[in-house]
Amino acid sequence: MKRSANKWFGVVLLSLLAACAGNPVSPAASKADLERKAVAIISVSHDVGAKNGANAIFYLDEGRYPGRVVMKSVQDNLSVPVKSDFGSRRGHLYILELEPGSHSIDMWQVSSAGARISARMEPLKFEVKQGEAVYLGNLHAKLALGHRTLFGGRAATDARPFVLDQAEEDIALAESRVSALKGRVRVALLHPGPFALSSETESRLDPVVPLPVPAK
């Protein structure tokens, strides 16, 4: 019974993790497949000088379950950072299948050196229809950089999120990954420039979890 419960828990956990990562469009998707999908293309990045010393995180449809997507500038595979998709910025491209209709980027934060920098924001709303593929822009965190980190990056002491137009590079990369997207991506930037923040950014330390002490 216990083994069955553990197996069930594992399936649920994997489902939740997959939901957080979003629903990426398959590289093998055909033009006919795309006619049935609503596709959003977004890149997420931070200043290249920080390297892996910071991680910009943006949340799409934060209050929607299922459907919530967490997009990071530093992805990892078994705690090993995945190589950046770009040379002049540290980040990744996301090609996502969404439910047709209205969506929004609701939250952001930058995690760096045991602290998290964030501020409440005005949601960036957009709409995508079935059969559409829209490029929404580059969600980029401009950073104030501090000390060097253990693995050669730089810690962030402050951050400010922007929507930048990197359409030329991002769309070309999206088309190279999903060939059926060629010629069908429409540019629809969320809101060029800095985010409208409801307050100044704040930084908070991550909680420190004490290591277990073995019994004598």
One Martini backbone bead per residue (centre of mass of N, CA, C, O) as a GRO file, in nm:
protein
  216
    1MET     BB    1   0.059   0.062  -0.021
    2LYS     BB    2   0.298   0.254   0.008
    3ARG     BB    3   0.411   0.216  -0.278
    4SER     BB    4   0.156   0.321  -0.423
    5ALA     BB    5   0.157   0.603  -0.295
    6ASN     BB    6   0.437   0.688  -0.399
    7LYS     BB    7   0.368   0.660  -0.697
    8TRP     BB    8   0.137   0.864  -0.702
    9PHE     BB    9   0.304   1.106  -0.601
   10GLY     BB   10   0.505   1.107  -0.838
   11VAL     BB   11   0.300   1.166  -1.061
   12VAL     BB   12   0.197   1.434  -0.947
   13LEU     BB   13   0.468   1.581  -0.938
   14LEU     BB   14   0.531   1.561  -1.241
   15SER     BB   15   0.278   1.715  -1.331
   16LEU     BB   16   0.343   1.981  -1.187
   17LEU     BB   17   0.615   2.034  -1.323
   18ALA     BB   18   0.509   2.038  -1.612
   19ALA     BB   19   0.315   2.277  -1.571
   20CYS     BB   20   0.534   2.486  -1.495
   21ALA     BB   21   0.693   2.447  -1.777
   22GLY     BB   22   0.481   2.381  -1.969
   23ASN     BB   23   0.390   2.362  -2.336
   24PRO     BB   24   0.586   2.263  -2.562
   25VAL     BB   25   0.663   2.274  -2.883
   26SER     BB   26   0.716   2.056  -3.117
   27PRO     BB   27   0.954   2.010  -3.360
   28ALA     BB   28   0.738   1.813  -3.529
   29ALA     BB   29   0.548   2.018  -3.601
   30SER     BB   30   0.301   2.102  -3.810
   31LYS     BB   31   0.102   2.308  -3.985
   32ALA     BB   32  -0.155   2.160  -3.894
   33ASP     BB   33  -0.098   2.172  -3.594
   34LEU     BB   34  -0.086   2.491  -3.571
   35GLU     BB   35  -0.389   2.535  -3.645
   36ARG     BB   36  -0.464   2.405  -3.339
   37LYS     BB   37  -0.283   2.632  -3.214
   38ALA     BB   38  -0.156   2.838  -2.944
   39VAL     BB   39   0.131   3.053  -2.986
   40ALA     BB   40   0.410   3.140  -2.771
   41ILE     BB   41   0.690   3.372  -2.786
   42ILE     BB   42   0.960   3.369  -2.540
   43SER     BB   43   1.210   3.549  -2.373
   44VAL     BB   44   1.458   3.487  -2.108
   45SER     BB   45   1.662   3.729  -1.920
   46HIS     BB   46   1.999   3.843  -1.840
   47ASP     BB   47   2.274   3.978  -1.770
   48VAL     BB   48   2.573   3.843  -1.876
   49GLY     BB   49   2.764   3.927  -1.628
   50ALA     BB   50   2.629   3.716  -1.421
   51LYS     BB   51   2.557   3.464  -1.543
   52ASN     BB   52   2.488   3.216  -1.288
   53GLY     BB   53   2.437   3.436  -1.039
   54ALA     BB   54   2.150   3.447  -1.176
   55ASN     BB   55   1.770   3.444  -1.178
   56ALA     BB   56   1.520   3.496  -1.400
   57ILE     BB   57   1.164   3.513  -1.309
   58PHE     BB   58   0.862   3.424  -1.483
   59TYR     BB   59   0.495   3.457  -1.470
   60LEU     BB   60   0.238   3.265  -1.617
   61ASP     BB   61  -0.056   3.245  -1.499
   62GLU     BB   62  -0.042   3.219  -1.177
   63GLY     BB   63  -0.369   3.151  -1.110
   64ARG     BB   64  -0.347   2.894  -1.299
   65TYR     BB   65  -0.523   2.567  -1.269
   66PRO     BB   66  -0.405   2.477  -1.506
   67GLY     BB   67  -0.117   2.681  -1.677
   68ARG     BB   68   0.117   2.746  -1.528
   69VAL     BB   69   0.425   2.942  -1.591
   70VAL     BB   70   0.780   2.893  -1.558
   71MET     BB   71   1.038   3.133  -1.638
   72LYS     BB   72   1.392   3.099  -1.708
   73SER     BB   73   1.732   3.199  -1.745
   74VAL     BB   74   1.803   2.937  -1.559
   75GLN     BB   75   1.851   2.625  -1.633
   76ASP     BB   76   1.832   2.275  -1.520
   77ASN     BB   77   2.028   1.959  -1.488
   78LEU     BB   78   2.074   1.831  -1.207
   79SER     BB   79   2.197   2.131  -1.116
   80VAL     BB   80   2.289   2.191  -1.412
   81PRO     BB   81   2.346   2.433  -1.614
   82VAL     BB   82   2.214   2.549  -1.897
   83LYS     BB   83   2.285   2.661  -2.179
   84SER     BB   84   2.270   2.933  -2.342
   85ASP     BB   85   2.088   3.072  -2.622
   86PHE     BB   86   2.286   3.320  -2.580
   87GLY     BB   87   2.545   3.573  -2.596
   88SER     BB   88   2.432   3.877  -2.487
   89ARG     BB   89   2.254   3.682  -2.304
   90ARG     BB   90   2.102   3.524  -2.026
   91GLY     BB   91   1.909   3.245  -2.167
   92HIS     BB   92   1.570   3.162  -2.294
   93LEU     BB   93   1.352   2.988  -2.509
   94TYR     BB   94   0.989   3.004  -2.556
   95ILE     BB   95   0.759   2.749  -2.693
   96LEU     BB   96   0.410   2.785  -2.649
   97GLU     BB   97   0.123   2.618  -2.559
   98LEU     BB   98  -0.198   2.762  -2.547
   99GLU     BB   99  -0.480   2.875  -2.457
  100PRO     BB  100  -0.717   3.020  -2.602
  101GLY     BB  101  -0.676   3.367  -2.525
  102SER     BB  102  -0.624   3.502  -2.219
  103HIS     BB  103  -0.324   3.653  -2.078
  104SER     BB  104  -0.041   3.673  -1.827
  105ILE     BB  105   0.207   3.860  -1.674
  106ASP     BB  106   0.240   3.868  -1.307
  107MET     BB  107   0.546   3.788  -1.229
  108TRP     BB  108   0.865   3.852  -1.053
  109GLN     BB  109   1.219   3.744  -1.021
  110VAL     BB  110   1.544   3.748  -0.850
  111SER     BB  111   1.790   3.505  -0.810
  112SER     BB  112   2.063   3.570  -0.561
  113ALA     BB  113   2.273   3.479  -0.325
  114GLY     BB  114   2.012   3.404  -0.128
  115ALA     BB  115   1.826   3.607  -0.290
  116ARG     BB  116   1.519   3.809  -0.349
  117ILE     BB  117   1.403   4.003  -0.622
  118SER     BB  118   1.116   4.230  -0.604
  119ALA     BB  119   0.785   4.329  -0.746
  120ARG     BB  120   0.509   4.459  -0.799
  121MET     BB  121   0.280   4.433  -1.087
  122GLU     BB  122   0.158   4.499  -1.386
  123PRO     BB  123  -0.007   4.323  -1.589
  124LEU     BB  124   0.072   4.144  -1.892
  125LYS     BB  125  -0.145   4.149  -2.150
  126PHE     BB  126  -0.283   3.884  -2.368
  127GLU     BB  127  -0.360   3.742  -2.699
  128VAL     BB  128  -0.444   3.410  -2.832
  129LYS     BB  129  -0.511   3.227  -3.117
  130GLN     BB  130  -0.611   2.998  -3.307
  131GLY     BB  131  -0.335   2.963  -3.536
  132GLU     BB  132  -0.135   3.124  -3.371
  133ALA     BB  133   0.190   3.311  -3.374
  134VAL     BB  134   0.348   3.485  -3.106
  135TYR     BB  135   0.561   3.759  -3.036
  136LEU     BB  136   0.627   3.911  -2.707
  137GLY     BB  137   0.933   3.895  -2.625
  138ASN     BB  138   1.185   4.017  -2.394
  139LEU     BB  139   1.243   3.909  -2.073
  140HIS     BB  140   1.440   4.146  -1.889
  141ALA     BB  141   1.709   4.166  -1.650
  142LYS     BB  142   1.837   4.438  -1.502
  143LEU     BB  143   2.152   4.471  -1.333
  144ALA     BB  144   2.304   4.495  -1.022
  145LEU     BB  145   2.638   4.436  -0.949
  146GLY     BB  146   2.846   4.242  -0.748
  147HIS     BB  147   2.982   3.994  -0.635
  148ARG     BB  148   3.144   3.714  -0.665
  149THR     BB  149   3.102   3.391  -0.726
  150LEU     BB  150   3.203   3.068  -0.694
  151PHE     BB  151   3.140   3.015  -1.033
  152GLY     BB  152   3.199   3.324  -1.177
  153GLY     BB  153   2.985   3.504  -1.112
  154ARG     BB  154   2.728   3.752  -1.036
  155ALA     BB  155   2.574   3.933  -0.814
  156ALA     BB  156   2.261   4.065  -0.731
  157THR     BB  157   2.136   4.387  -0.592
  158ASP     BB  158   1.955   4.456  -0.847
  159ALA     BB  159   1.635   4.500  -1.034
  160ARG     BB  160   1.492   4.531  -1.380
  161PRO     BB  161   1.217   4.496  -1.579
  162PHE     BB  162   1.187   4.411  -1.932
  163VAL     BB  163   1.072   4.484  -2.266
  164LEU     BB  164   1.220   4.343  -2.549
  165ASP     BB  165   1.341   4.360  -2.889
  166GLN     BB  166   1.429   4.019  -3.024
  167ALA     BB  167   1.307   3.912  -3.296
  168GLU     BB  168   1.532   3.830  -3.489
  169GLU     BB  169   1.660   3.612  -3.300
  170ASP     BB  170   1.409   3.459  -3.183
  171ILE     BB  171   1.263   3.372  -3.444
  172ALA     BB  172   1.496   3.221  -3.573
  173LEU     BB  173   1.515   3.012  -3.344
  174ALA     BB  174   1.225   2.906  -3.359
  175GLU     BB  175   1.244   2.811  -3.662
  176SER     BB  176   1.481   2.607  -3.606
  177ARG     BB  177   1.302   2.425  -3.408
  178VAL     BB  178   1.024   2.505  -3.574
  179SER     BB  179   0.967   2.489  -3.904
  180ALA     BB  180   0.648   2.557  -3.916
  181LEU     BB  181   0.695   2.874  -3.832
  182LYS     BB  182   0.766   2.973  -4.096
  183GLY     BB  183   0.610   3.285  -4.168
  184ARG     BB  184   0.390   3.295  -3.891
  185VAL     BB  185   0.511   3.515  -3.711
  186ARG     BB  186   0.384   3.751  -3.481
  187VAL     BB  187   0.433   4.069  -3.370
  188ALA     BB  188   0.349   4.123  -2.997
  189LEU     BB  189   0.426   4.329  -2.784
  190LEU     BB  190   0.350   4.379  -2.467
  191HIS     BB  191   0.567   4.625  -2.343
  192PRO     BB  192   0.770   4.848  -2.410
  193GLY     BB  193   0.994   4.837  -2.161
  194PRO     BB  194   0.931   4.898  -1.856
  195PHE     BB  195   0.787   4.809  -1.590
  196ALA     BB  196   0.503   4.848  -1.388
  197LEU     BB  197   0.560   4.939  -1.066
  198SER     BB  198   0.416   4.955  -0.733
  199SER     BB  199   0.722   4.939  -0.634
  200GLU     BB  200   0.994   4.898  -0.497
  201THR     BB  201   1.236   4.704  -0.471
  202GLU     BB  202   1.294   4.387  -0.305
  203SER     BB  203   1.486   4.212  -0.053
  204ARG     BB  204   1.521   3.858   0.026
  205LEU     BB  205   1.593   3.597   0.215
  206ASP     BB  206   1.652   3.286   0.220
  207PRO     BB  207   1.589   3.022   0.386
  208VAL     BB  208   1.749   2.842   0.639
  209VAL     BB  209   1.828   2.503   0.640
  210PRO     BB  210   1.893   2.288   0.869
  211LEU     BB  211   2.100   2.048   0.945
  212PRO     BB  212   2.111   1.741   1.037
  213VAL     BB  213   2.170   1.586   1.352
  214PRO     BB  214   2.322   1.330   1.461
  215ALA     BB  215   2.289   1.089   1.670
  216LYS     BB  216   2.475   0.968   1.953
   0.00000   0.00000   0.00000
